[in-house]
Amino acid sequence: MDNLKIGHFIQYMRKKQGLTQNELAEKLGISFQAVSKWENGVSQS
């Protein structure tokens, strides 16, 4: 799977659960910016 496909899957599952990026980030103990980067397929290599 490429980063964009994974990001779309994360976004789909987050929305299915009715969560905002911020809410998911709080549950995972990370920043909402990290969730946004995941969902947009941005990675730091």
N, C-alpha and C positions, 0 to 999 in steps of 0.2 A: 504494500500500500504506500502511496506517496503522501506527503505531508498535507496536501490539499484535501485528499479523500478522508484522511483521518480527521482533519479539522471540520469537515462537513458532518462527519459522524458525531463528533463531540457536540457540535452545535445542535444537531438533530436531537440527540439524547437529552441535552440540557433543556431545550424548549419543550420536549415531551414531558419532562418533569416539572415544567412551569417555573424554571429558575432563570434569573437574570445572570449575566456574566459575573456580576458582583457577588450574588448569592452563592454561586458555584465556587468562586474564588475563596469566599469565607469558609465554606465547608471543607475545602482542600488546604486551607492555610497558606494561600498564595495570593498574588495580586491579580486584580481583574485584567490588568494589562497582559499578564501571562496567558490568561484564558483567551483573550482577544487574539494574541499572536498564534496560539494553537489553532483557533478556529479559522484564521486566515492563512494557515500553512506557512507561517514565518518561523524559521528555526535559526538557531545560532550554531553554526558549524565551526 
